[in-house]
Amino acid sequence: VESQIYNLPNNIDGESLEAVIRLINDKLVGSSLSEVTSKLQELQPLLTKYIEKSDGFIDVFGGILDKAIKEQFYIGGRRNLLNFANGNNLEQIKSLYSLIDDESDKIGGLVDNTTNPHDHHGISVKIGDEMSDRLLLDYSLVSATYNVGSHGRGMIAILGPTNMPYSKMIGLVEVFQKELTKKLIDYYRNFDK
């Protein structure tokens, strides 16, 4: 969750702002991010009834959407990886952090489940040299996908040492996958009516 403050032009009164927010909620809530982007452009003529120059308002929402679309990954527990890194190799640690912080889709490539011999019931396990990046020879990746129909899909993954407790991590990912899918389907059910 992130809060951002935007300065609105002085000529926008509270009633107009409330009307715009209601209009946006009515038209966009329950839509996927890709749908919201196109629907937002369609709303611009309607917004001009309430806001003289609606393009600035659209730009604000467009910026928020662009940021949300780019933030595909949440990465936590990075410091824990240091416990398993080769402490004598500072360059390896720097490269590992660089890989994790990289905004391109390198991480997405690591969790691609398409060619994994250790895929069990939608849970994928990649150990050391099975991953494409040489920095991860001493690590394993346990991942699973989740799908919420027309609302999208995503992936859950745990990166840890090759000696991690696999059965425990697989069980954890599996439970989280099922619960997250269930919660998201329940959430979107309210918008699909």
Secondary structure, 3 states (H helix, E strand, C coil): CCCCCCCCCCCCCHHHHHHHHHHHHHHHCCCCHHHHHHHHHHHHHHHCCCCCCHHHHHHHHHHHHHHHHHCCCCCCCHHHHHCCCCCCCHHHHHHHHHHHHCCCCHHHHHCCCCCCCCEECCEEEEEHHHCCCHHHCCEEEEEEEEECHHHCEEEEEEEEECCCCHHHHHHHHHHHHHHHHHHHHHHHHHHHC
